[in-house]
Amino acid sequence: MRYESTRDRENKVTSAEAIMRGLSEDGGLFVPEVLPTLPAGALEELREMNYRQRAVYIMKLFLADYTVAELTDYVNRAYSPRGFDTPKIAPVRKLDGATHVLELWHGPTCAFKDMALQVLPYLLTAAVRKNGEEKQVCILVATSGDTGKAALEGFADVEGTRIMVFYPRDGVSDIQKLQMTSQEGTNVSVCAVRGNFDDAQSTVKEIFSDPALREQLAGSGWMLSSANSINWGRLLPQVVYYISAYCDLVNSGDIAMGEGVSFCVPTGNFGDILAGFYAMRMGLPVKKLICASNKNDVLTEFLRTGVYNRVREFYTTISPSMDILVSSNLERLIYELTDRDDVETAGYMAKLSTKGCYQVSDRVKSAMDGIFAAGSCDDEETKSVIARVFSRYGYLIDTHTAVACGVLEKYRAETGDDTPAIVVSTASPYKFCASVLEALGRTPESAGPELIAALENASQTAAPAPLKALLGKTARFNASYGKEELKEVVRNFLK
Ligand SMILES: *Cc1c(COP(=O)(O)O)cnc(C)c1O
């Protein structure tokens, strides 16, 4: 199976090329030429498997260039007991009869980004070899907080690669910042950007599409690639946990095989929920995908009205990984919902970049209505959800997961839909100690990793080991740059 660009269907590449290049040169994103479907009986087979086996089975449906033996090797190394603190890898926890939480933060950096970024380095370095490419790969990452650390952890000291991470200087939590700036490894670099996540992301996109820079770097033996969720190798491992969670609920007797479930997903760049959309298109019985936003509710408005308008105030919230106004992966959704009309998709994206705004056709809008619901929670609501869930279930959730729990409550109240639902939990509460403590009615008295012990005390739960290990670590990277300096920073890193 080949992949094609969302802005030019004739631009076709192999799966290995799509993963190696990250973004298509025409500015589009790579998507599978034909979306595979789950073969008859697949869910019955998958039920009997463990997480790693499920991952190999599902990924193989999309990756013609990789053998089962290769994928098995990558998955065993990625989802290993060294990196993940539970053999279930992505366990589902029951809150009440109809509400479950899919915990995606048991990996080395305690956020769901690990689910994909532990696998991506293997997929990517193999892709480079499969393409007969001699150059070394430099990974550039724009991060709203969690991707950066997960990518650093995935690529640190991987031979033939370097990785450079850009994060918004004032847009990440103390713990997130220290996680990144204390990263070890000889091939890594971390830069603060004076601006917000959209500034960092749009500059990285510009760097990718600068032919002069590309040529210059090629001359010195380097090619650029992306570990952001615009890379197909990032999305694909995420499809796995939707299907896996469904199988787990069948196995636990909470749902019957074939019964519909809904997923409620805290959303920023639209990568996570898009993986759920692909799982649904493959044949997973999904009733609704509920898209949860914080006060930056551009997606809520879009899914409700069909108008995407990024020209609006940007808010810094207590769920920083969702502080995004331009959700890159929406382009892949639109491509599917226009029935793969590259001209229509490219037209919307052109309007987005020139006018900051576009409205999808009635056909796309009504297709969205059948699949998605959407809602948002501001910071006050988010904190009250954390307190409520903790007092009701003794279960501590982070600020992003809380947005999704809050949106699910509102959705149920508004629609009366009581379909069993799975809230996708994207981070450990210990990544956002200060906000979680405040939600529990405590006043944080210190900052950074010292708060971990305070939260352990307040909640009588245990922090994940990798976060506890941050205490006493110091930053290796302290520089911050304006966006106009970033090209030069990349050049210098690869000298
Ligand atoms: C990245 C992230 C999100 C948003 O996921 P997208 O794929 O960008 O929509 C939500 N929560 C957390 C904790 C994250 O790290």
The ligand as an ORCA input file, in Angstrom:
! r2SCAN-3c Opt
* xyz 0 1
  C      -0.352     16.282     23.124
  C      -1.308     16.214     24.233
  C      -2.690     16.371     24.020
  C      -3.258     16.712     22.665
  O      -3.112     15.666     21.737
  P      -3.223     15.992     20.169
  O      -2.852     14.718     19.499
  O      -2.249     17.080     19.906
  O      -4.624     16.411     19.922
  C      -3.537     16.230     25.100
  N      -3.054     15.969     26.339
  C      -1.746     15.815     26.575
  C      -1.285     15.563     27.966
  C      -0.821     15.921     25.542
  O       0.481     15.760     25.785
*
